[in-house]
Amino acid sequence: MNTLPPCPQCHANYTYEDAGLLMCPDCGHEWAPVAASGTAAEQRVWKDAHGHVLQDGDAVTLVKDLKIKGSSAVVKLGTKVKNIRLIEGDHDIDCKIEGFGAMQLKSEFVKKA
C-alpha cells in the first residue's frame, strides 16, 4: 500500500521516492516531501474577477478583451474557455482557447461560467 501523497500536479496515486524527492511516473513532476505535506501550495485559493473560487476543470468566460503578446490577435470579451488548469505563478490559469491554442491567463480577467 502506497502511503505517499498523490502528485500535486496531475493527482496520480503512483508516486515514489527517489534520492530524497518524491516523483510522479505519469507526468514526471518532482517535489520535496516537505512541500507535499506543507500548507502553502495546498491552501492556495484561486478566485475569479468576482471573487468566486476556481477549481481545475472549471469553465470560465473572459471579462475583458485580451491582446496576445507578439501578435495582432485579440481574444474577445465573453470568450468561453473550458477545462482550465490552475497553476502557480503570475498567469495562474493554463488553458486552450479555440482558435488561438494553448495559453495562460490571469484569474483576474475571467469569471466562472
C-alpha positions in Angstrom: 0.0 0.0 0.0 1.4 3.4 -1.0 1.4 5.9 1.9 3.0 8.6 -0.2 0.8 11.6 -1.2 -0.6 11.9 -4.7 1.2 14.1 -7.3 0.2 17.7 -6.7 0.4 18.4 -10.5 -1.6 15.6 -12.1 -3.1 14.0 -8.9 -1.9 10.4 -9.8 -1.5 8.0 -6.9 1.6 6.2 -8.3 4.3 8.4 -6.6 7.6 7.0 -5.4 10.6 8.3 -3.5 14.0 8.6 -5.2 17.1 10.3 -3.7 15.0 12.2 -1.1 12.5 13.6 -3.7 9.0 12.4 -4.5 8.5 11.5 -8.2 5.4 11.0 -10.4 5.9 8.5 -13.2 2.8 9.8 -15.1 3.8 13.4 -15.5 7.5 13.4 -14.4 6.9 16.0 -11.7 9.4 16.0 -8.8 8.9 17.7 -5.5 10.4 17.6 -2.0 8.5 15.6 0.6 8.3 18.7 2.9 6.5 20.6 0.2 4.0 17.7 -0.2 3.0 17.9 3.4 3.4 21.7 3.6 0.4 24.1 3.6 1.4 26.9 1.2 0.7 25.1 -2.1 -2.3 23.1 -0.8 -4.1 26.1 0.7 -3.8 28.4 -2.3 -7.2 29.5 -3.4 -7.7 30.9 -6.9 -10.6 33.4 -7.3 -12.1 35.0 -10.4 -12.8 38.7 -11.1 -16.0 38.4 -9.0 -14.4 36.5 -6.0 -15.8 33.1 -6.9 -13.4 30.2 -6.1 -12.0 28.5 -9.2 -11.1 24.8 -9.5 -9.3 22.6 -12.1 -11.7 21.7 -14.9 -14.0 24.7 -14.5 -15.3 26.7 -17.5 -14.7 30.5 -17.4 -15.6 33.5 -19.5 -13.3 36.4 -20.2 -14.4 39.8 -18.7 -12.0 41.9 -20.9 -10.6 41.9 -24.4 -7.0 40.5 -24.1 -4.3 41.2 -26.6 -2.0 38.3 -27.4 1.6 39.3 -26.8 3.6 39.1 -30.1 0.6 39.1 -32.3 -2.1 41.4 -33.5 -4.8 39.0 -32.5 -7.2 39.7 -29.6 -9.2 37.3 -27.5 -12.6 39.0 -27.2 -14.7 39.7 -24.1 -17.2 36.9 -23.5 -15.0 34.1 -24.9 -15.7 30.9 -23.1 -12.8 28.7 -22.0 -13.5 25.2 -20.9 -11.5 22.8 -18.8 -9.0 25.2 -17.2 -6.0 24.0 -15.1 -4.8 26.1 -12.2 -1.0 26.7 -11.9 1.3 28.7 -9.7 2.6 32.0 -11.0 1.5 35.4 -12.3 -0.6 33.9 -15.1 -2.3 31.2 -13.0 -4.7 29.6 -15.5 -3.4 27.2 -18.1 -5.9 26.5 -20.9 -6.6 26.1 -24.6 -8.7 28.7 -26.3 -10.5 27.6 -29.5 -9.0 29.4 -32.5 -5.9 30.5 -30.5 -4.4 27.4 -29.0 -2.7 26.9 -25.6 -2.1 30.0 -23.4 -2.0 31.2 -19.9 -4.4 33.7 -18.4 -4.6 35.7 -15.2 -7.6 34.8 -12.9 -8.5 38.5 -12.5 -9.6 38.6 -16.2 -12.1 35.7 -16.0 -15.4 34.9 -14.4 -16.7 31.5 -13.5 -19.2 30.3 -16.2 
